[in-house]
Amino acid sequence: MFDSTRISDYTHPESYPLPRTEDGFIHAVRPQGMELTNARAMALADKLARFYAFAHRWYIRLRFGGEIQYRWTFLSELNIQRGDRVLEISVGTGANLPILPAGAQLYGLDLSQAMLREASRHLKEWGTEAELIHGEAEHLPFHTESFDCVYHVGGLGDFSDPPEALREMIRVAKSGTKILIADEVDRRGHERRSRISLAKKTGPSSPEILRMLPAGMLDVQYEEVCKGVMYRLTFRKP
């Protein structure tokens, strides 16, 4: 399932077993290093990781009335069966994973090893098993059509190359897979530093995220949820 050639540079074109970090995560960062935008995002996430889960939990509780309700707004759209391989991009501290239906094989990828350490600690507390991978969404270390479910909640616009990350999520999903993308809606009409507002309207009813979808995607559904603060996009890979 893992494919190291997806992250290799020209000096190592052949496939090789992906190593593990001291924390036990699959190490899938390219030998030539991350793009600058991703490296900056990783550094910020590393600083916030220790406090992120607590702060985000209270933010969700105060703004949306409850963490489970908020997360289920997105996760309920997924079609997950027992035994399915499920990939979460930007898994963060792992808070979505224990909410998923039981019996699936869970994989979580993130830029930040500090976030992954928090996720590992939480998963042990919750009795949830998942393979955690340190890597970039634009260079997923998996063979094509490896997963029965692929999803991402929050932060797609912070990636170095959001369209490429989206194409990679589609690539590793099996034919017929329902893919979920969710993120914040930016009402201010401009970008914040390097962040791209993928829900910013480019026309009367054309969010930018929809323009990034490759042609031919099936059952495309876009909706603003959580009091209009977030968008939820689902579609199927042909």
Rosetta blueprint (number, residue, H / E / L):
1 M L
2 F E
3 D L
4 S H
5 T H
6 R H
7 I L
8 S L
9 D L
10 Y L
11 T L
12 H L
13 P L
14 E L
15 S L
16 Y L
17 P L
18 L L
19 P L
20 R E
21 T L
22 E L
23 D L
24 G L
25 F L
26 I E
27 H E
28 A E
29 V L
30 R L
31 P L
32 Q L
33 G L
34 M L
35 E L
36 L H
37 T H
38 N H
39 A H
40 R H
41 A H
42 M H
43 A H
44 L H
45 A H
46 D H
47 K H
48 L H
49 A H
50 R H
51 F H
52 Y H
53 A H
54 F H
55 A H
56 H H
57 R H
58 W H
59 Y H
60 I H
61 R H
62 L H
63 R H
64 F H
65 G L
66 G L
67 E H
68 I H
69 Q H
70 Y H
71 R H
72 W H
73 T H
74 F H
75 L H
76 S L
77 E L
78 L L
79 N L
80 I L
81 Q L
82 R L
83 G L
84 D L
85 R E
86 V E
87 L E
88 E E
89 I E
90 S L
91 V L
92 G L
93 T L
94 G L
95 A L
96 N L
97 L H
98 P H
99 I H
100 L L
101 P L
102 A L
103 G L
104 A L
105 Q E
106 L E
107 Y E
108 G E
109 L E
110 D E
111 L L
112 S L
113 Q H
114 A H
115 M H
116 L H
117 R H
118 E H
119 A H
120 S H
121 R H
122 H H
123 L H
124 K H
125 E H
126 W H
127 G L
128 T L
129 E L
130 A L
131 E E
132 L E
133 I E
134 H E
135 G E
136 E L
137 A H
138 E H
139 H H
140 L L
141 P L
142 F E
143 H L
144 T L
145 E L
146 S L
147 F E
148 D L
149 C E
150 V E
151 Y E
152 H E
153 V E
154 G L
155 G L
156 L H
157 G H
158 D H
159 F L
160 S L
161 D L
162 P H
163 P H
164 E H
165 A H
166 L H
167 R H
168 E H
169 M H
170 I H
171 R H
172 V H
173 A E
174 K L
175 S L
176 G L
177 T L
178 K E
179 I E
180 L E
181 I E
182 A E
183 D E
184 E E
185 V L
186 D L
187 R L
188 R L
189 G L
190 H L
191 E L
192 R E
193 R L
194 S L
195 R E
196 I L
197 S L
198 L L
199 A L
200 K L
201 K E
202 T L
203 G L
204 P L
205 S L
206 S L
207 P E
208 E H
209 I H
210 L H
211 R H
212 M H
213 L L
214 P L
215 A L
216 G L
217 M L
218 L E
219 D E
220 V E
221 Q E
222 Y E
223 E E
224 E E
225 V E
226 C L
227 K L
228 G L
229 V L
230 M E
231 Y E
232 R E
233 L E
234 T E
235 F E
236 R E
237 K L
238 P L
